[in-house]
Amino acid sequence: MNASTAKIISPAAVRCVLGLAAVFAPMVVAATERPASHRPGPAPIVKLLAEITAKPKARPTTMELVWKGADIDGDGAADFANPTGAAPRGHDDFGDGEFGARRDGGTRAHEGVDYVAKAGQAVSAPMSGYVTKIGYAYAGDTELKFVEITNPALDYAARAFYVTPDVEVGQSVRLGQPIGTVESLQGHYPGITNHVHLEILAPGGDRVNAAQLITPRMVAVAETAASGD
């Protein structure tokens, strides 16, 4: 190197070159020591997300309302059933559907529980036993009927009112079996909530609150995926 060239390269330039070499030298060494075939795989979070999306989704769980009948004979099975599968009638222009509700200005009490229904729907036997009577809900009126079922083993009876019967006197029925269809009450009580009036008669003939023998419960039900052919 001659004297003229040495004068061109300044100390500042030398320092700059040395600094760049110090920065890039480790990168060059790392690249030569770790070829592409040995580069690390995807980050842990990426792997976790991939595993989650690959797993089958759990079936959603919904809550369903079911009606539980009391077991009064202690055999582990229900002895009563909701005749319509719906809740008792609430308040409307004709009063309330609960047991003991006021009737006729308070001169008498409601002797049954009114279970909401749609005219024409099936009515389930509220109790197992024998059909002991098919009668009329009101004297002198042959339109609205009731079905009476008696269970000799329990010594209980049940009467389901406003039912067009599909059973006959003397016929045996089992709990939950269809016994007829719901009659419309609109001809007698325009605007009333259609329902089945259920009376439960305990041993001795006293009427008891059906809502204490047939109670609602919410249970979890796993939804099943729809299957195609």
Secondary structure, 3 states (H helix, E strand, C coil): CCHHHHHHCCHHHHHHHHHHHHHHHHHHHHHHHCCHHHCCCCCHHHHHHHHHHHCCCCCCEEEEEEEEECCCCCCCCCCCCCCCCCCECCCECCECCCCCCEEHHHCEECCCEEEECCCCCEEECCCCEEEEEEEEEECCEEEEEEEEEEECCCCEEEEEECEEECCCCCCEECCCCEEEEECCCCCCCCCCCCEEEEEEECCCCCEECHHHCEEEEEEEEECCCCCCC
